[in-house]
Amino acid sequence: MGRAVVGLTVFGLLLASAVTQPNQNDWDIYSFHINSTVSNRYATTVITSRVANRMGESKEIEFHVQIPKNAFISKFIMYIDGQAYDGVVKTKEKAQQQYTQAVSRGQSAGIVSSVGRTLEEFRTSVTVAANKKVTFELTYEELMRRKHGKYELKIHARPMQPVRDFKVDVYMHEKAGITFVDIKGGLSVKELANAITKTQEDKQAWVHFYPTVKQQQTCDGCGEQGLNGDLIISYDVQRENEFGDIQKGDGYFVHHFAPSRLPLIPKNVVFVIDRSGSMSGTKIEQTRTALLQILSDLAEQDFFSLITFDSEIFYWKKELVPATSDNVEKAKVFTRNIRDRGATDINAALLEGAKMLTKYPREGSASILILLTDGDPTSGVTNRETIQANVRRAIAGKFPLYCLGFGFDVSFEFLQKLSLTNNGVARRIYEDADADLQLKGFYEEVATPLLTDVTMIYEGGTNLTQTNFSQYYNGSEIVVAGQILDNEVDNFIPQVVAISLRNNVTFSKASTHPDPIENVPDSVLERVWAYLTVKQLLEKELLVSGSEKENVKKRALELSLKYSFVTPLTSMVVTKPQEEDIEVLHKPQEGNPKQDHLRYGLQSASSFSVSGHPVSSGGSSSRLMGQRGLPGVSNSRQMGQQGFPARSVSDDVSYYARSVSDDVSYYDLVEDYDFTEPVGGFTEQLPTTASDLTTMALVTHRFWLKSDFPSRPLCFDISGTVLLKLLHHPSRELYINGELDSVTNGGFSKIVIRVGSDQRLEVDAEGITVQQGQNVSRHVGLDPIRSGSCAYLSSSTIIRTEKEIDIEAEDIRLIIYIHQKDREHLLWPALRQIPSESNMDGLLALKSVVYEISQQSPLIKVKINESEVEVTSATTTDYGLGSPRFMECFHASADHILPRPLSNFLVKQL
């Protein structure tokens, strides 16, 4: 049998995606989860892929993952037959030595590096025995960067096949408070919009994307190969204090500084544009398009000029001119006539730009020099070190230099050094259809300076990250981390000094405002400090030489090893089960060409490869254990529908979660069995009257409805072990009903899904019963269940773990959580997939309740649907996630809170 290759790629934190060429006869991806936690702007993503070899012989399964360029991989584990195989971060030299030894012994080994537009690529593989499974789990971390007034989490999904257990769970926790959460992208429109659920509170937000198999095939850009598109989640945080917010804990601090209520500083900007022959065609066209847009955005108080160059220098004006409408129009005429020709004299062009900005200084303004080039210096001074020295001497620290490298022909490291030595940054512009938007987007980041000469001062702090910044721009953010000397918080005094227009300004903790310093009781601050420190040391290592370079490199290496970061100085060594095979994962360098995956030694005569996914959210098949033994990332980010929204188990989320994998069997599916009598009756469900409740037991259950942000939810009680209408879909004759248990403030003892008169699925804490006509089957294990060949449930799949049951039926996806209270098991439903029809009824179909507080003293009153209702402050338990949590609510009677009388939500039979 020939070697079939299956490639699956998963992109995580700022981008998550999968690519594969499946052969269903050989393998099965039975679970694909991405779990991202973003807290205090630090993001941790756990990607877990569960793949099964369905063949009767061994197969090679490959985990191929792409992560954001700014992220560091910090953990990788493979689980095979209950055995964990951990990746270990080592120095590049030791990793290479181990890799070479493996190759010399004839064992399989691998090494790969490649660079994409926003991603880096890592790969490993393992041979899996016949009819066995493998679980891959990857963790990586990244400090979120604020641009254009928001943070963005971008998830690109392209699994190249529909995945039955496909989930994306995102949890955001910001102590400063969350101002908004927006969701956009191709995976958020049309039918797929119904697969997204979002809940936002003051300091927390949850986003879940649970597309059904059908939706993965019918969305725009989708087909038989499954999803293909983006899900983009953007948000920002509260900034009531211009000083910013500081989190501290365990002897570390992180300061986020992003003032906005400041006057804009007029800018002086010179654009230095490469017009050499290599810029011909699309590059020069997109450059002209971007420049025309940028010129239109200049403010009247700005001064500007344009320089183009090849082997010669061409000026639009030899001095800075104000951005009047007349000058801007003349500059646009010049821009439209830019043509490519000649060689590349970067040195002369930059020196002329620096001379222009230096010659015409303006008090109370901020100067910026921007270079756009696509190649190396080929004319005039071509020695790169000489060019760097010349430009640094000409700029003399007076203003930043930003270098934009167009395409891959340019030496990006050269541009990095030019920028970093002059307080700027380098950015690669990719030769795509949106290159003009990339150029314009970068300019918008630096278009509105608010402060210059920013110095961050921390008395009582040590081992600080960068504290001096030439300019601060509106919509961005300055982040500084460090250690507190001897953990003496009382002696820790932060302060920021800068120049705003012509004035020296000082930002400090004002006594008239609430203390912006908050305690963070976990080690995430230490990891933020380590992340920033390593990043900045790696940048510094580019700029220094000799013994200083060695010392900087040594320090960066020590921190990379201590915190298990895969950086350009380290590699992750993966020891695989076949005779201690070795896999080495390197972090690629920006600008380096893609290196092929090298595989040596013994391999199966018939092999194939598959690649990465993510982890179960709250299920026992992959339980992420977080701080203090509480479930971590996967169990703390579930979110339900109205009436049953989920929340985080705790404000203190584990950011460095480890999975304990209990593989879920996927093959030995339970067969349907025939019984002589059906289970349950199928008469029409009629609502009870409110008076019927008085005859029932006085046990009460508390429910709550999500309110519009940022209001507190409303809660109400239901007395007795009554039967509730959870969801009624009239056009499909679909009913989801639940029976309340006998535990005070408990949940459901039984939940039934019924279609028509002869299709029924009943869930209790012990198992699942499926009935179609006279055929009844009982399922008590953890095997996925296909319900059969009935009209609506024919495409349904039920996946059970120890703590949750995931039910998918066409465009409905219901999660039923299994909890324990007073030694009794209880069930709680959360609707993840909302059917598109608007004629549904039931508690799960309720929309957010809208109210306003009309009176706070002496009694609290709220106005709901034009009626004023007296409420009391109360608490309730949110069972709509893997681990329950307590929350505050406003309590009133059910008939006052629900849009219709409670009797409309009661039924007589399941």
C-alpha positions in Angstrom: 0.0 0.0 0.0 1.4 3.4 -1.0 2.0 6.1 1.5 -1.0 8.5 1.8 -0.2 11.9 3.2 -2.8 13.8 5.2 -1.9 17.3 6.4 -3.9 19.1 9.0 -2.9 22.5 10.2 -4.2 24.3 13.3 -3.6 28.0 13.8 -3.9 29.2 17.3 -4.2 32.5 19.4 -4.3 35.4 17.0 -5.0 32.8 14.2 -6.3 29.3 14.5 -6.8 27.0 11.5 -6.5 23.5 10.1 -5.6 22.1 6.7 -5.8 18.5 5.7 -6.4 16.1 2.8 -8.5 13.4 4.4 -9.0 9.8 3.5 -11.9 8.6 5.6 -11.0 5.0 5.1 -7.7 5.4 6.9 -8.2 7.8 9.8 -10.7 9.9 11.7 -10.3 13.3 13.4 -13.0 12.8 16.1 -12.3 16.0 18.1 -11.1 19.4 17.2 -11.1 22.0 20.0 -9.4 25.4 20.3 -9.5 26.9 23.8 -8.1 30.5 24.3 -7.9 32.4 27.5 -7.1 36.1 27.4 -6.5 37.7 30.8 -4.9 41.1 31.5 -4.0 41.1 27.8 -2.0 37.9 28.0 -3.3 35.1 25.9 -2.8 31.4 26.5 -4.1 29.0 23.8 -4.4 25.2 24.2 -4.9 23.3 20.9 -5.9 19.7 21.2 -6.3 17.2 18.4 -7.6 13.7 18.8 -7.0 11.5 15.8 -7.7 7.8 15.3 -6.1 5.2 13.1 -9.0 3.2 11.7 -6.8 0.9 9.7 -5.6 -2.6 10.6 -2.0 -1.6 10.4 0.2 1.1 11.9 0.0 4.6 10.4 2.1 7.8 10.9 0.1 10.7 12.3 1.5 14.1 11.9 0.7 17.1 14.1 1.3 20.2 12.0 0.5 23.5 13.8 0.9 27.2 12.9 0.9 29.8 15.6 1.3 33.6 15.7 4.8 34.9 15.1 4.9 36.8 18.4 3.8 33.7 20.4 6.1 31.3 22.3 5.2 27.6 22.4 5.5 26.6 26.1 4.2 23.0 26.2 3.6 20.1 23.9 2.3 16.6 24.9 1.3 13.5 23.0 -0.9 10.9 24.6 -0.8 7.4 23.3 -2.4 4.4 25.1 -2.7 6.5 28.2 1.0 7.3 28.1 2.1 11.0 28.0 5.1 12.0 25.9 6.2 15.5 26.8 8.2 17.9 24.7 11.2 19.3 26.5 12.7 22.8 25.7 16.5 22.6 25.4 19.3 24.8 23.9 19.4 24.6 20.2 22.8 22.9 20.4 21.7 20.1 22.7 18.5 19.6 20.8 20.4 19.4 17.5 22.9 16.9 19.1 20.0 14.7 20.3 18.4 15.0 16.9 21.6 14.0 15.1 22.1 11.0 17.4 18.6 9.8 16.6 19.3 10.1 12.8 22.6 8.2 13.2 20.8 5.3 14.9 18.4 5.1 11.9 15.4 6.3 13.9 12.8 8.7 12.6 13.3 12.3 13.5 12.1 15.7 12.2 13.0 19.3 12.0 11.0 22.1 10.4 10.8 25.8 10.1 8.8 28.1 7.9 7.4 31.6 8.0 4.0 32.8 6.8 2.4 36.1 6.9 1.3 36.1 10.5 2.2 32.5 11.5 5.0 30.2 12.3 4.9 26.5 11.6 5.8 23.6 13.9 5.4 19.9 13.1 5.9 16.5 14.7 4.7 13.0 13.9 4.2 9.7 15.6 3.4 6.2 14.4 0.1 4.9 15.8 -0.8 1.2 16.0 -3.8 -0.3 14.2 -7.2 0.9 15.6 -5.5 3.1 18.2 -5.7 6.8 18.9 -3.3 9.7 19.6 -4.0 13.0 21.3 -1.8 16.0 20.5 -1.9 19.0 22.9 0.0 22.3 22.2 0.1 25.3 24.5 1.5 28.7 23.5 1.5 32.1 25.0 1.4 35.7 23.7 1.0 39.2 25.0 -1.8 40.8 23.1 -0.9 44.0 21.2 -3.3 46.9 21.0 -3.7 48.5 17.6 -6.3 51.0 16.4 -7.9 51.1 19.9 -8.6 47.3 20.2 -7.1 43.9 20.7 -7.9 41.2 18.1 -8.1 37.5 18.4 -8.2 36.0 14.9 -9.2 32.4 14.3 -8.9 31.0 10.8 -10.6 27.6 10.4 -9.9 25.4 7.5 -9.9 21.8 8.6 -10.5 20.5 5.0 -13.1 18.1 6.4 -16.2 18.4 8.6 -15.4 17.5 12.2 -18.3 16.3 14.4 -16.8 17.5 17.6 -15.6 21.0 16.4 -15.5 23.7 19.1 -13.9 27.0 19.6 -14.1 28.4 23.1 -12.7 31.9 24.1 -12.7 33.3 27.6 -11.6 36.9 28.3 -11.0 38.2 31.8 -9.9 41.8 32.2 -9.7 43.3 35.7 -9.9 46.8 34.2 -13.3 46.0 32.7 -14.3 45.2 29.2 -15.9 47.9 27.1 -17.0 45.9 24.1 -16.6 42.6 22.3 -17.2 42.4 18.6 -17.2 39.3 16.4 -16.7 39.5 12.6 -15.2 37.6 9.8 -16.5 35.1 7.2 -17.4 32.6 9.8 -19.7 35.0 11.6 -22.2 35.6 8.8 -25.3 33.9 7.5 -26.0 30.5 9.0 -22.8 30.4 10.9 -23.9 33.4 12.9 -26.2 31.0 14.7 -23.2 28.9 15.8 -21.8 31.8 17.8 -22.8 32.6 21.3 -21.5 35.5 23.3 -21.8 36.7 26.8 -20.3 39.9 28.2 -20.1 41.0 31.8 -18.2 43.9 33.4 -14.9 42.2 33.6 -15.5 38.9 31.7 -16.6 37.7 28.3 -17.2 34.4 26.7 -17.4 33.6 23.0 -18.2 30.1 21.6 -18.2 28.8 18.1 -19.9 25.4 17.7 -20.8 24.8 14.1 -22.7 21.7 13.2 -21.4 19.3 10.5 -24.1 20.6 8.1 -23.0 24.2 8.7 -19.4 23.3 8.2 -20.3 22.2 4.7 -22.9 24.9 3.6 -21.3 28.2 4.7 -19.7 30.6 2.2 -16.4 29.2 1.1 -17.2 25.9 2.7 -18.0 22.5 1.1 -17.3 18.9 1.4 -13.9 19.8 2.9 -15.5 21.8 5.7 -14.9 25.2 7.1 -12.8 27.8 5.3 -12.8 31.3 6.8 -12.0 33.7 9.6 -13.6 34.3 13.0 -12.2 37.6 14.4 -12.9 38.6 18.0 -12.0 42.2 19.0 -12.3 43.9 22.4 -11.0 46.7 24.5 -10.8 47.5 28.2 -11.9 50.4 30.4 -9.4 53.2 30.9 -11.0 55.5 33.4 -7.6 56.4 34.9 -5.1 58.1 32.5 -2.3 56.6 34.6 -3.4 53.2 33.4 -3.8 50.1 35.5 -1.1 48.0 37.3 -1.5 44.4 38.4 0.9 43.1 41.0 1.4 39.8 42.6 4.0 37.3 43.7 6.7 40.1 43.6 5.9 41.1 40.0 4.0 43.9 38.3 2.6 44.7 34.9 1.7 48.3 34.0 -0.6 49.0 31.0 -0.4 52.6 30.0 -2.7 54.0 27.3 -4.1 57.5 28.0 -6.5 58.9 25.5 -7.9 62.2 26.8 -4.9 64.2 25.5 -4.5 66.8 22.8 -3.1 65.5 19.4 0.4 66.5 18.7 1.0 67.8 15.1 3.4 65.6 13.2 6.2 66.1 10.7 6.4 63.1 8.4 8.7 62.3 5.5 7.9 59.3 3.3 11.0 57.8 1.7 9.7 55.5 -1.2 11.8 53.0 -3.1 11.1 53.3 -6.9 13.8 51.0 -8.1 13.2 48.5 -10.9 12.3 45.7 -8.5 9.2 47.7 -7.4 7.7 47.3 -10.8 4.1 46.1 -11.4 1.8 45.5 -8.5 4.2 46.7 -5.8 4.5 50.2 -7.2 0.7 50.4 -8.0 -0.2 49.4 -4.5 2.3 51.8 -3.1 0.7 54.7 -5.1 -2.8 53.6 -3.9 -1.7 53.5 -0.3 0.1 56.9 -0.5 -2.9 58.6 -2.0 -5.1 57.4 0.9 -2.5 58.4 3.5 -2.1 61.9 2.0 -5.9 62.3 2.3 -5.7 61.5 6.0 -3.1 64.1 6.9 -4.3 66.7 9.3 -4.1 70.4 8.4 -1.7 71.0 11.3 0.7 68.3 10.0 3.8 69.0 7.9 5.0 66.5 5.3 7.2 65.7 2.3 7.9 62.9 -0.2 11.2 61.5 -1.4 11.5 58.8 -4.0 14.7 57.0 -4.8 16.5 54.5 -7.0 20.1 55.1 -7.7 19.2 58.8 -7.5 17.1 60.9 -5.1 13.9 62.6 -6.3 12.1 65.3 -4.2 8.5 66.4 -4.3 9.6 69.3 -2.1 13.0 69.9 -0.5 11.4 71.1 2.7 8.5 70.2 4.9 5.2 71.9 3.9 1.9 72.2 5.7 -0.8 69.6 4.8 -3.2 72.1 3.2 -5.7 70.9 0.7 -3.7 72.5 -2.1 -0.4 70.9 -1.0 -2.0 67.5 -0.6 -3.5 67.6 -4.1 -0.1 68.6 -5.5 1.5 65.7 -3.6 -1.1 63.3 -5.1 -0.1 64.4 -8.6 3.5 63.6 -7.8 2.5 60.3 -6.3 0.5 59.2 -9.4 3.6 59.8 -11.5 5.9 57.6 -9.4 7.5 55.1 -11.8 9.9 52.3 -11.2 13.5 52.4 -12.6 17.2 52.0 -11.6 19.0 50.6 -8.5 18.6 51.1 -4.8 20.5 53.7 -2.8 18.9 53.3 0.7 21.7 55.2 2.4 21.4 58.4 0.5 17.6 58.4 0.6 17.4 58.0 4.4 20.1 60.6 5.0 18.1 63.1 2.9 14.9 62.3 4.8 16.7 62.7 8.2 18.3 65.9 7.0 14.9 67.3 6.0 13.3 66.5 9.4 16.3 67.9 11.3 16.5 71.1 9.3 12.9 72.1 9.8 12.1 71.4 13.5 8.8 72.6 15.0 8.3 73.1 18.7 5.4 71.0 20.0 5.4 68.5 17.1 6.5 64.9 16.6 8.7 63.9 13.7 8.5 60.5 11.9 10.6 59.0 9.1 9.0 56.2 7.2 11.0 54.0 4.7 9.3 51.7 2.2 11.6 49.4 0.2 11.6 45.9 -1.4 15.2 45.2 -1.8 18.8 45.4 -0.5 21.1 48.4 -1.0 22.7 48.0 -4.5 23.8 51.6 -5.2 25.9 54.2 -3.4 26.9 52.9 0.1 26.0 49.2 0.2 27.7 48.0 3.4 24.8 47.5 5.8 26.8 48.3 9.0 28.0 51.5 7.5 24.4 52.5 6.5 23.2 51.7 10.0 25.9 53.9 11.5 25.3 56.7 9.1 21.5 56.8 9.7 21.9 56.5 13.4 24.3 59.5 13.4 22.0 61.5 11.2 18.8 60.9 13.3 20.7 61.2 16.6 17.7 59.9 18.6 15.5 62.9 17.6 12.7 60.9 16.0 11.8 57.3 15.1 12.5 55.5 11.9 9.9 53.0 10.7 11.0 50.5 8.0 8.4 48.7 5.8 9.9 45.8 3.9 7.9 44.9 0.8 7.9 41.1 0.0 10.7 38.6 0.8 13.5 39.9 -1.4 14.4 42.5 1.2 16.8 41.7 4.1 14.3 42.0 6.9 17.0 41.7 9.6 18.7 44.7 8.1 15.5 46.7 8.3 15.0 45.5 11.9 18.4 46.8 12.9 17.8 50.1 11.2 14.5 50.6 13.0 15.5 49.3 16.4 18.6 51.5 16.6 16.4 54.5 15.9 13.5 53.9 18.3 11.2 52.4 15.6 10.0 49.1 14.3 10.2 47.1 11.1 7.1 45.7 9.5 6.9 43.3 6.5 4.4 44.2 3.8 3.2 41.0 2.1 2.7 40.9 -1.7 -1.0 40.2 -1.5 -4.1 41.9 -2.9 -4.4 43.9 0.3 -0.8 45.3 0.4 -2.1 48.9 0.1 -4.3 48.3 3.1 -1.3 46.9 5.0 0.6 50.1 4.2 -2.3 52.3 5.2 -3.0 50.3 8.4 0.6 50.7 9.5 0.4 54.5 8.9 -2.8 54.7 11.0 -1.0 53.2 13.9 1.5 56.1 14.0 -0.8 58.8 12.6 -1.9 60.4 15.9 1.0 61.0 18.4 -0.2 62.0 21.9 3.1 62.0 23.8 6.8 62.2 23.1 9.8 61.3 25.2 7.9 59.0 27.5 9.7 57.7 30.6 8.2 55.1 32.9 9.6 55.3 36.4 9.1 52.6 39.1 10.7 53.4 42.5 11.1 50.2 44.3 11.1 48.2 41.1 13.9 46.2 39.5 14.6 44.0 36.5 12.4 46.3 34.4 11.5 45.8 30.8 11.8 48.7 28.4 10.9 52.0 30.1 11.8 54.7 27.6 9.7 55.3 24.5 10.2 58.1 21.9 6.5 58.5 21.1 3.1 57.2 22.2 0.3 57.0 19.7 -3.5 57.1 20.2 -5.0 53.6 20.0 -1.8 51.9 21.1 -0.5 50.9 24.5 2.8 50.9 26.4 3.4 47.8 28.6 6.1 47.6 31.2 6.7 44.7 33.5 9.2 44.1 36.3 9.9 42.9 39.8 9.1 44.6 43.1 12.1 44.8 45.4 11.7 42.4 48.2 8.0 42.3 47.4 7.7 45.6 49.4 4.5 46.9 47.8 4.3 49.9 50.1 7.6 51.2 48.8 6.6 50.6 45.2 5.8 54.0 43.6 5.1 54.1 39.8 5.2 57.3 37.7 5.2 58.3 34.1 6.7 61.5 32.7 6.4 62.7 29.1 5.9 65.7 26.8 2.4 66.6 25.6 2.5 69.3 23.0 4.8 71.9 24.6 4.2 70.8 28.2 5.9 68.4 30.5 3.3 66.1 32.0 3.4 63.6 34.9 1.1 60.7 35.4 0.9 59.1 38.8 -1.6 57.4 41.1 -4.0 60.1 42.2 -5.3 59.9 45.8 -8.7 61.2 44.6 -9.2 58.1 42.4 -9.6 54.5 43.3 -6.3 52.6 43.7 -5.5 51.5 40.1 -3.1 48.8 41.5 -4.8 45.4 41.8 -3.6 42.2 43.2 -3.3 39.3 40.8 -3.1 36.0 42.8 -1.4 33.9 40.2 1.9 33.6 38.4 0.7 35.0 35.1 2.4 38.4 35.8 5.7 36.5 36.1 5.2 35.0 32.7 4.2 38.3 31.2 7.5 39.7 32.6 9.5 36.8 31.2 7.8 37.0 27.8 8.5 40.7 27.5 12.0 40.4 28.8 12.9 37.6 26.3 11.4 39.5 23.4 13.3 42.6 24.2 16.6 40.8 24.8 16.3 39.1 21.4 15.8 42.5 19.8 18.8 43.9 21.7 20.9 40.9 20.7 20.6 42.0 17.1 22.1 45.4 17.9 25.1 44.7 20.1 28.3 42.8 19.5 31.2 41.2 21.3 30.9 40.3 25.0 27.7 42.4 25.4 26.1 40.3 22.7 27.1 37.1 24.4 25.8 38.3 27.8 22.4 39.4 26.3 22.1 36.1 24.4 23.0 34.1 27.6 20.3 35.9 29.6 17.6 35.4 27.0 18.6 31.7 26.8 18.4 31.3 30.6 14.9 32.8 30.7 13.7 30.8 27.6 14.8 27.5 29.3 13.4 28.5 32.7 9.9 29.3 31.3 10.0 26.6 28.6 9.7 29.1 25.8 10.5 27.9 22.3 12.5 30.9 21.0 15.2 31.4 18.3 17.7 30.3 20.9 15.9 27.1 22.0 14.2 24.1 20.5 11.6 21.6 21.8 12.7 18.0 21.7 9.9 15.5 21.4 10.7 11.9 22.5 8.3 9.6 20.7 7.4 6.0 21.7 9.1 4.1 18.9 12.4 3.2 20.3 12.9 6.7 21.8 12.5 8.5 18.4 13.3 12.2 18.5 11.5 15.2 17.0 13.0 18.7 17.3 10.9 21.8 16.9 12.7 25.1 16.2 11.3 28.6 16.3 11.9 30.1 12.8 13.5 33.4 12.1 11.6 36.1 10.4 12.7 36.3 6.7 14.3 32.9 6.5 13.1 30.7 3.7 11.0 27.7 4.4 12.9 24.6 5.3 11.6 21.2 4.4 10.5 18.7 7.0 13.3 16.2 7.3 12.4 12.7 8.2 14.9 9.9 8.5 15.1 6.3 9.5 12.5 3.6 9.8 9.0 4.2 8.6 5.9 2.1 8.0 5.6 0.8 4.4 2.1 2.2 4.4 1.9 5.5 6.2 0.1 8.8 6.2 0.1 12.0 8.2 -2.5 14.1 10.0 -2.1 17.3 11.9 -3.3 19.4 14.8 -6.4 20.4 16.8 -7.6 21.7 20.3 -9.1 20.6 23.7 -12.5 19.6 25.1 -14.3 22.3 27.0 -15.1 20.8 30.3 -15.3 17.2 29.2 -13.5 14.4 30.9 -11.8 13.3 27.8 -9.4 16.2 28.2 -9.6 17.9 31.5 -7.4 21.0 31.9 -6.4 21.3 35.5 -5.8 24.9 36.6 -4.9 26.8 39.7 -5.7 25.2 43.1 -7.0 22.1 41.6 -10.0 23.8 39.9 -10.6 23.0 36.3 -8.7 25.3 34.1 -9.1 26.7 30.6 -11.3 24.1 29.1 -13.8 24.0 32.0 -14.0 27.7 32.7 -15.1 29.1 29.3 -18.5 27.6 28.6 -21.4 29.8 27.7 -25.0 28.8 27.4 -28.1 30.4 26.0 -30.7 32.6 27.6 -31.9 31.2 30.9 -28.8 29.0 31.1 -25.8 31.2 30.3 -22.5 29.8 31.6 -19.7 31.7 33.2 -16.2 31.1 34.4 -15.7 28.9 37.4 -13.5 31.6 38.9 -12.0 35.0 38.3 -8.7 33.4 38.9 -8.2 31.4 35.7 -5.4 29.0 35.2 -3.2 30.4 32.4 -0.8 27.6 32.1 -3.1 24.6 32.0 -2.1 21.0 31.7 -4.4 18.4 30.2 -5.0 15.0 31.7 -6.2 13.1 28.8 -8.7 10.2 29.0 -9.2 9.2 25.4 -12.8 8.8 24.3 -13.4 5.6 22.2 -14.8 6.3 18.8 -15.2 3.0 17.1 -17.0 0.4 19.2 -20.4 2.2 18.8 -23.3 0.8 20.7 -25.7 -1.0 18.5 -29.5 -0.4 18.6 -31.4 -3.1 20.4 -35.0 -4.0 19.9 -37.3 -4.1 23.0 -40.9 -5.2 23.0 -42.2 -2.0 24.6 -41.3 1.6 23.8 -39.9 3.9 26.4 -42.3 6.6 27.6 -45.4 8.0 25.9 -45.8 10.5 23.2 -49.0 12.5 23.9 -49.1 16.2 23.2 -47.6 18.2 26.1 -50.1 20.5 27.7 -49.1 23.3 30.1 -50.2 23.1 33.7 -52.0 25.9 35.5 -50.2 28.1 38.0 -52.4 26.6 40.8 -51.1 23.1 40.0 -47.7 24.2 41.5 -49.2 24.4 45.0 -49.8 20.7 45.1 -46.1 19.9 44.4 -43.2 19.6 46.8 -41.8 22.9 48.1 -38.3 22.3 46.8 -37.2 25.3 44.7 -34.9 25.8 41.8 -33.3 29.1 40.9 -33.0 30.2 37.3 -31.6 33.4 35.8 -31.8 35.4 32.6 -28.9 37.2 31.0 -29.4 40.9 30.9 -28.0 43.5 28.5 -24.5 44.4 29.5 -23.5 45.6 32.0 -26.6 45.0 34.1 -26.8 42.2 36.7 -28.8 39.2 35.6 -32.4 38.7 36.9 -33.2 35.5 38.7 -36.4 33.8 39.8 -37.5 30.6 41.6 -39.6 27.6 40.4 -41.1 25.5 43.1 -41.5 21.7 42.9 -40.1 18.9 40.7 -42.0 20.2 37.7 -41.6 19.5 34.0 -40.3 22.5 32.0 -40.5 23.4 28.3 -36.9 24.1 27.4 -37.3 24.4 23.6 -40.3 24.0 21.2 -39.7 24.1 17.5 -43.2 23.9 16.0 -42.3 23.6 12.3 -40.1 20.5 13.1 -42.3 19.1 15.8 -39.3 19.3 18.0 -39.6 19.4 21.8 -36.8 19.6 24.4 -38.2 19.2 27.9 -36.7 18.7 31.3 -37.7 17.3 34.7 -36.4 19.2 37.7 -34.8 17.1 40.5 -35.7 17.0 44.2 -32.6 18.9 45.3 -33.1 22.5 46.4 -31.4 24.9 43.9 -30.3 21.8 42.0 -31.0 21.1 38.3 -32.7 18.5 36.1 -32.9 14.8 36.7 -33.9 14.1 33.1 -33.9 15.9 29.8 -35.9 14.6 26.8 -35.6 15.5 23.1 -38.7 14.5 21.1 -39.4 14.7 17.4 -42.9 13.9 16.2 -44.7 11.0 17.8 -42.1 8.2 17.6 -38.6 9.7 18.0 -37.2 10.3 21.4 -33.9 10.8 23.1 -33.8 10.7 26.9 -30.8 11.8 28.9 -30.2 11.1 32.6 -27.1 11.1 34.8 -26.5 7.4 34.2 -26.9 7.2 30.4 -28.8 8.0 27.2 -31.9 6.2 25.8 -32.7 6.5 22.1 -36.1 5.4 20.8 -37.3 5.3 17.2 -40.6 3.7 17.0 -40.4 0.3 18.7 -36.5 0.3 18.6 -34.9 1.3 21.8 -31.2 1.4 22.7 -29.6 2.3 26.0 -26.1 3.8 26.0 -24.1 4.1 29.3 -20.5 4.4 28.0 -18.5 7.2 26.6 -18.8 6.1 22.9 -20.3 8.6 20.4 -23.9 7.7 19.3 -25.5 8.0 16.0 -29.3 8.1 16.5 -30.4 6.2 13.4 -32.3 7.0 10.3 -35.3 9.0 11.4 -36.4 12.2 9.8 -34.9 14.8 12.0 -32.6 12.9 14.3 -31.0 10.9 11.5 -28.1 13.3 11.3 -27.7 13.7 15.1 -24.6 12.7 17.0 -24.2 12.4 20.7 -20.8 12.6 22.3 -20.6 11.9 26.0 -17.8 12.5 28.5 -17.9 12.1 32.2 -19.1 15.7 32.8 -21.0 16.7 29.7 -23.1 15.4 26.8 -22.8 17.1 23.4 -25.9 16.6 21.2 -25.9 17.8 17.6 -29.0 17.5 15.4 -28.8 19.5 12.1 -28.8 23.2 13.2 -29.2 22.5 16.9 -26.3 21.9 19.3 -27.1 21.3 22.9 -24.6 20.8 25.7 -25.9 19.0 28.8 -23.6 19.3 31.8 -23.5 16.7 34.5 -22.9 18.1 38.0 -23.0 16.8 41.6 -24.8 18.6 44.5 -25.5 17.0 47.9 -24.1 13.8 46.5 -26.8 13.7 43.8 -26.1 14.1 40.1 -27.9 16.9 38.3 -28.2 17.9 34.6 -28.1 21.4 33.2 -28.6 22.3 29.5 -26.9 25.1 27.5 -27.9 25.8 23.9 -24.7 26.4 21.8 -26.3 26.4 18.3 -29.4 28.5 17.8 -31.8 27.4 15.0 -32.4 30.2 12.5 -36.2 30.1 12.8 -37.8 32.8 15.0 -41.0 30.9 16.0 -39.3 28.9 18.8 -40.6 28.8 22.4 -39.2 27.7 25.7 -36.7 28.8 28.3 -33.7 28.2 26.1 -35.2 30.4 23.4 -35.6 33.5 25.6 -33.7 36.6 24.6 -31.8 38.9 26.9 -34.0 40.7 29.4 -33.8 44.5 29.1 -34.4 46.5 32.3 -33.3 49.7 34.0 -33.0 50.4 37.7 -35.8 52.9 38.6 -35.2 53.1 42.4 -32.3 52.0 44.7 -33.5 53.1 48.1 -35.2 52.2 50.3 -36.2 49.3 48.1 -34.7 48.3 44.8 -37.0 48.6 41.8 -36.4 47.8 38.2 -38.5 48.7 35.1 -39.1 45.6 32.9 -41.4 45.9 29.8 -42.9 49.2 31.0 -43.7 47.6 34.4 -42.0 48.5 37.7 -41.0 45.5 39.7 -39.6 45.3 43.2 -36.4 43.1 43.4 -34.0 42.0 46.0 -30.2 41.4 45.8 -29.6 37.7 45.7 -27.2 35.0 44.5 -27.6 32.1 42.2 -25.5 29.2 40.9 -24.6 29.0 37.2 -24.6 25.4 36.2 -24.2 26.1 32.5 -20.5 25.2 32.4 -18.1 22.4 33.4 -17.7 23.7 37.0 -20.5 25.8 38.6 -20.0 29.2 40.0 -21.9 31.6 42.2 -23.0 35.0 40.9 -25.1 37.9 42.1 -28.5 38.7 40.6 -31.7 40.7 41.2 -34.5 38.4 42.4 -38.2 38.6 41.7 -41.0 36.3 40.9 -41.0 34.3 37.7 -44.1 36.0 36.4 -42.5 39.4 36.8 -39.3 38.5 35.0 -40.5 36.1 32.2 -42.1 37.6 29.1 -45.1 35.3 29.6 -46.6 33.6 32.7 -44.6 30.8 34.1 -47.5 28.4 33.3 -46.6 28.8 29.6 -43.2 27.1 30.3 -44.7 24.1 32.1 -45.7 20.8 30.6 -47.5 17.7 31.9 -45.4 15.1 30.2 -41.8 14.8 28.9 
